[in-house]
Amino acid sequence: TDDEDELQLKSAPVNTILSPQHTTYNRDNSIELKKLTASMETMRTSVLQA
């Protein structure tokens, strides 16, 4: 279905980052990734509270 195709497109970058050949990339960017995740969680919380 279209929904499944859209879901695969959205998850594709995540799968790429998580794939074994990107472990070095992951290590280098884990801090940035944590910052990004934290800011997204903060944003989501503030939106829910609004």
N, C-alpha and C positions, 0 to 999 in steps of 0.2 A: 504493500500500500504506500501511498504518498507519505503518510506519517512515519512509517518504518524507514523509508529512504531519508527523510529529513533527520531522523534520530541518528542514523548512521553517519550522515554528514557532520552533525554536531559533535559526535563522539570521536570522529576520525582524528582530529588533532590530539586529543587526549591519548588515544591508542598509540599514536606516533611517539609522543613524549614518554609514554610508559614502556615502549618496546625496548628490548635488551640493548640494542645498538645505541640507544640514547642515554645510557646510564651516566656517562661522563657529563653530558649536557645536563642531566637531572641534578648531578652533584653540584655543578657550577651554579645552577639556577634555583636550588632548593630553598635558599634564603628568600630570594625574590618571590618564589612561588608561595612560600609561607606568608609573606607580607601581603601578596595579592589575595590569598585565601582569607586572611584575617580581615582585610579591608572589605572584601565581598560579604563576609559574615556580618561585619559591622553595618554595612549598607542595608543588608537584608533585615537585620534587627530593627534599624531605625525606620525602615519602610513599614514593617509590621506594626511598630509602635505608633506610627503617624496616624 
